[in-house]
């Protein structure tokens, strides 16, 4: 549901072709929510009381041509974000449904972001599992796999100890605290390594480790060109706290001796 759907026809609105979005007449919104007989005066008082609203008014209000009883006139309007900012400053029971809607939308946005991160984390672990099965057939045991993954991380993070960087214990998996960019980067690097190991028919831990280091170095190079330093990205919430406790746990590579995948 869009914000505009919460209002009735008392609110005049204008479609802006340049921004491709609806703008609502600010004074109409204030009149409906405040029930003031002088919404223009109420708005002036609101701006005087709310310093943040006053200082940001230039970014909130946009004069647009609106049909009025006296013909077309330019009146201050605001887009959805601007209207929500104004609503937050109105101490009225009529504003509560909008504040609840805002809280709901905010919660949904957070959940969507978390769900994406969960999906990226799951993809990384599945990719690491495929890589493990591939190199296990090429002379790399469980402990060797752990060393290969660590070698890749050393290249990606330029030798930085991410457990120390994230202030987590040595038993924690840094992957569980990485953001979507790093999870995606590590997945891509692992996919490349897995493909190249098969294509070149690489054998033994040393050769495979060098290949995985090279893949991660490439990912680091791409990120650095975008002015993203992998080891400087802040940690996210522990992924385990975001996972449903009712879902069965997937096999963890840590069980093969991996404590830093």
N, C-alpha and C positions, 0 to 999 in steps of 0.2 A: 504494500500500500504506500502511495506517495503522500507527502504532507498535504498537498492540495486537496486530496480527497477527504480530509478531515474537516474542511471548511464547507460552509453552505454557499449559496449564491449571493450572500451579502458581501462577499469579498470580490472586488474587481481584480481581474487578472489580465496579464498581457503576455503574449508569446513573442519571445525575442528571437528573430531569425539568426542573428549573429552568434549567439551562444547556444541556440537550440534548446531553450528551456523556458518554463513558465516563471513569471515574476508576479508577485502579489503586491497590491497597493498597501503600503505600510500602515497608513492611517486607518484603513478599513479593518485590518487585523487588530490593531490596538482598540478600535471601537467595539468590536465583537468580544474580545477577551476581557477588556477592562470594564465594559458597560458604562463608560464615561460619557456624559452628555457633551463633553468637549474633548474629543480624542486628540485633537491637534495640541491642545494645552497639556493633556496628559502625557503625550509623547515628549514634549519639551521638558516636563518635569522628570520624566524617566531618564532622559539623557543627562540631565543635571545631576541626578542621584547616582547614576551608574557611570563612573569615570571611564571604565573600559569601553562601554557602549559609545560614550561621547568621543573618545579617542579613535575608535574604529569606524565611526559613522561614514567616513568617506569611502570605505571599502564595502560597507553594508548597503547604503542607499544608492540607487541608480535612477535618475530621472528618465521616465519613459512617457510617451504620449498615451493618454488614457481618455476614453469617452467620459464626459461629465455632462451635467445638466446645462452648462453654459457652452458646450462644445468640447472639442479636443484640447487637452491641456497636458503639459508635462508635470507629472506627479512622482514623488519619490516612491520607488518600488524596491523590492528585494527578492532575491532568489531563495531557494529552500534553506540554504545554510544561513543566510542573513535573517530570515524570518525566525528560525529557531533560536538565533542569538537574542533577538528581541523578546521572544516568548519567555526565555529564561529570566528576563528581568521584570516580568509582569507578575506581581504578587496577587493572583486572582484564582479562585477555584475553577474558573473557565479555562485557565491555562493548563490545569492538571492533566487532562487527556493528552495534550500535546507533549507535555513533559514525560508522561508514561510512554508515549509512542517513541519519543527520542531515546529513552532508556532501552526500549525493546530493540530498536534499530541498531543502537550501539552494541548491545549484547549479541545480536545476530552477526554483526560485523566481526566482533572478537571471535565468536565461535567459528565463523567461516575461515578466519586466518589460522586458528588453531587446527582446524580440520585439514587445511592444506599442509600445514607443517607435519601433522601426523602421517599424511599420505606420502610426503617426501621422505620421512624417516623410514616408513615401511618399505618404500622402493629401494632405499639405500641398503637396508638389511637383506632384502631379497637379492639384490645385485651382488652383494658381498658373499652371499651363500652360493650363488652360481660360480663366482670366481674361486671360492674355496674348493668346490667340487672339481673344477677344471684343473687347478694346479696341484690338487692332491694326487691326481693321476700322472703328474709330471715330476714326482720326486720331492714334493714339499709336504712335510707333516704338519700337525696341528700347531706346534710351536713355531714352525717355519712360516706358516700362514700369518701368524700374529706379527712376526718380524717384518714380513712383506707389507702388511697394512701400516705398521708403524713407520716404515721407510717412506711410504707414500705420504703419510701425514707430516713427516719431517720436511718433505719437499713443499707441500702445500702451505705449511705454516712457518716456513723458513727456520726450522729447528726449534720453534717455540714449544715448550711443554704446555699443552692446552689444559691439562688437569690443574696445573699450577696457575695458569692464566685465568681459568674459570673459578679458581678457589674451591675446587672439588677434590674429593679423596682419590687416591690412586686406584681404588676399586671401582670408581665411577667410570662410565663410558662417556667421553666427551661428546660423542655423536648425539647423546640424549639432551645436550644443552645447546646444540648448534641451531642457527636460524635456517630458514628455507634456502637462502643463497648457498650456504656451505653444504647443506645436505644435498642439494642439487649438483653442486660442483663435484663433491666426492662421488656421487653416483655416476656422473659422466666419466670421471677419471677411471673408476673401476670398470665401467662398461668398455672403455677404450682398451684398458689393460687386458681385460678378458678376451676381447676380440683379437688383439695383437698377439697375445700368447698363442692362441689357436692358429692364427694366420702364419706366424713365423715358426710355429712348432717349437717354442722355447721349452727348455728342460732345466730343472734345477732351481734352487732358491735364489742363487746369485743373479742369474739372468732375468728371472721373473721379477725379482726385487728392483733391479735396475730399470726394467720396463715400467713398473708401477710408479717409480720415482719420476720418470720422465713424463708420464701421463699427468701426474699431479702438478709437476712443474709447469706444464702447459696451461693447466687450469689457473694456477696462480698468476701466470703471465697475463691471461685474459682479464682476470679480476683487477690486477694492478693497473692495466691500461684504462680501466674504468674508474680508477682511483679508489678501489676497494681493497684494503689490506686485510686478508683473511683472518690473521690472528688478532686484529684490532676490533673485529665485530663483537659486540657484547653478547654474553650468554643469554639464552632464553630460559623459560621455565623448564624444569626437568620433564622430559616427555612422558615419563612413567606416571606422573601426577595427572596427565591429561588423558591417559588411556582408561577405558572403562574397566572397572575391577571384575566385571562379570564375564569379560571375554577371556578365552584361554590364552595363555602366554605362548608366543611363538618361540621356537627353539632359538636360543641365544648363542651366537658364535663364541661368547665368553666361556661357554661350557667346554669348548675345545682348547681352552687355555688362553682365550683372547680376553684381555681386560682393557684393551684400548683399540677397538676396531674403528 
